[in-house]
Amino acid sequence: MIEIASYIILTIYIIALLLILFYSIMQLNLLLNYLKFRRQKKNMPKFDFSDAKQVPNVTVQLPIYNEAYVVERLLENISKIEYPAEKLEIQVLDDSTDESIEKTSKKIKELRHRGLDIKHITRANRIGFKAGALKEGLAIAKGDFIAIFDADFLPKADWLKKTVPYFKNPEIGVVQTKWGHINRNYSLLTKIQAFALDAHFTIEQVGRSAKNHFINFNGTAGIWRKNCIIDAGNWQSDTLTEDLDLSYRAQLKNWKFLYLEDVETPAELPVIISAARTQQFRWNKGGAENFRKNIGNVINSRNIPIKTKLHGVAHLLNSSMFLCALLVAVLSIPIWFIQQQNIVPPWVVNFTWVFIASTLILYICYWFPYKYIHAGKNMNIANYTVDFIRFFTIVLGFTLHNSMAVLEGYRGKKSEFIRTPKFNVMSIKDRWQGNKYVSKSISKNLFFEAFLMLYFLFGLIYAFILKDFSFFPFHLMVFFGFSFVFFQSIRPNCK
């Protein structure tokens, strides 16, 4: 019986390791694509914005919900976008239920007096959440192209002039730009988020776009061809990541997506862990929902090459890597005991090299975006190694929370679209305490995170008893990861 249980544990462990290795190899391939693409000369299509016949109508959509702290900043920033006034429409898609709606209305009236074509669109309900608001706005939008910005994004004045010209190619359905981080150095939490997003917006988006693999519109800081949205089936709210869903449906209909690494759109990162939890849960559950919804269409499509299918599978499996990492971590202690008892042949349990190899691949991959972004800022391999270890440690601490989201997504359990609270915190001098949108509730996963913290502490202590330190570095990282998430989560939100 013990031997059977051991083989079951080993089987799950090895499958999780191999899936992580598959994902890492796909990342390495994207890195090679990225490095090759960076060496190529890139030219923006010529476009005469003074010629009214050439300039298309553009609608800027701003989906907002209870954004009292950032809405005025958002609207003031959008008002500075450089584009022929007669060709630009702004839709404020306001689902707010608090007094911020009055602040928004007042600011919109001020901007109208300045000559902007700006509309305040409200709904009696939040049916479909963000996807529902975008769809309702699209039905009355004047623009042939639809630019979308979340409330915490601050596009530069020339943003449209840098993106619209690419639509001269009639096959282009979306132009997505890179996210910047206005509060990258606010705290360890924001630094870790920026570290992860930098990798996504360099090697992943560029690496996929360079070879015409499927990329995703990131929900904001991008611009759509209106006909592409309609042709792909319009916005749908049956997943929590409606952006990823529409992206895959559009590309399966042969629309081309373009990613511009050199056009950066600054945005604000969540500064407290409850907000980061909310965002991570939505992204990872939505990723799993999209796997269920779109994986069959990707695999069965006759219009896309095998390599694009492989990258599509890896992309849709992205959130599932948290579940694989959690399984590897939790099962490492039983594996350790199986190894000690010699229940199965030694070669069967010696699969730790797979995890080490996967981690080294990611270490190499993440180095390049780190190097390019931090160039000239006292950047060196030692600093990077410290940052990578901190990133990897805290990511491991999020594995339980994100795995629960993934499992809900695979089970088809429906939940509300809970938006990430915004803080208007851009530097260490700014304060978030007292923000009325901060959740006061404790995550239901906190008890289990505390248990896992103690579970891996047991592993660390028992290493000295057994005098076997083969898993010690890994258990130390996981222990610190869960400790960080647990203690940050129980900190009082307000002073």
Sequence and secondary structure as in RCSB ss.txt:
>XXXX:A:sequence
MIEIASYIILTIYIIALLLILFYSIMQLNLLLNYLKFRRQKKNMPKFDFSDAKQVPNVTVQLPIYNEAYVVERLL
ENISKIEYPAEKLEIQVLDDSTDESIEKTSKKIKELRHRGLDIKHITRANRIGFKAGALKEGLAIAKGDFIAIFD
ADFLPKADWLKKTVPYFKNPEIGVVQTKWGHINRNYSLLTKIQAFALDAHFTIEQVGRSAKNHFINFNGTAGIWR
KNCIIDAGNWQSDTLTEDLDLSYRAQLKNWKFLYLEDVETPAELPVIISAARTQQFRWNKGGAENFRKNIGNVIN
SRNIPIKTKLHGVAHLLNSSMFLCALLVAVLSIPIWFIQQQNIVPPWVVNFTWVFIASTLILYICYWFPYKYIHA
GKNMNIANYTVDFIRFFTIVLGFTLHNSMAVLEGYRGKKSEFIRTPKFNVMSIKDRWQGNKYVSKSISKNLFFEA
FLMLYFLFGLIYAFILKDFSFFPFHLMVFFGFSFVFFQSIRPNCK
>XXXX:A:secstr
 HHHHHHHHHHHHHHHHHHHHHHHHHHHHHHHHHHHHHTS        TT TTT   EEEEEEESS TTTHHHHH
HHHTT  S GGGEEEEEEE   STHHHHHHHHHHHHHHTT  EEEEE SS TTHHHHHHHHHHHH   SEEEE  
TTB   TTHHHHHGGGGGSTTEEEEEEEEEETTTTS HHHHHHHHHHHHIIIIIHHHHHHTT      SSSEEEE
HHHHHHTT    SSS HHHHHHHHHHHTT EEEEEEEEEEEE    SHHHHHHHHHHHHHHHHHHHHHHHHHHHH
 SSS HHHHHHHHHHHTTTHHHHHHHHHHHHHHHHHHHHHHT S HHHH  HHHHHHHHHHHHHHHHHHHHHHTT
TSS  HHHHHHHHHHHHHHHHHTHHHHHHHHHHHHHT              STTS  TT TTS  S  TTHHHHH
HHHHHHHHHHHHHHHHT  TTHHHHHHHHHHHHHHHHHHHS S  
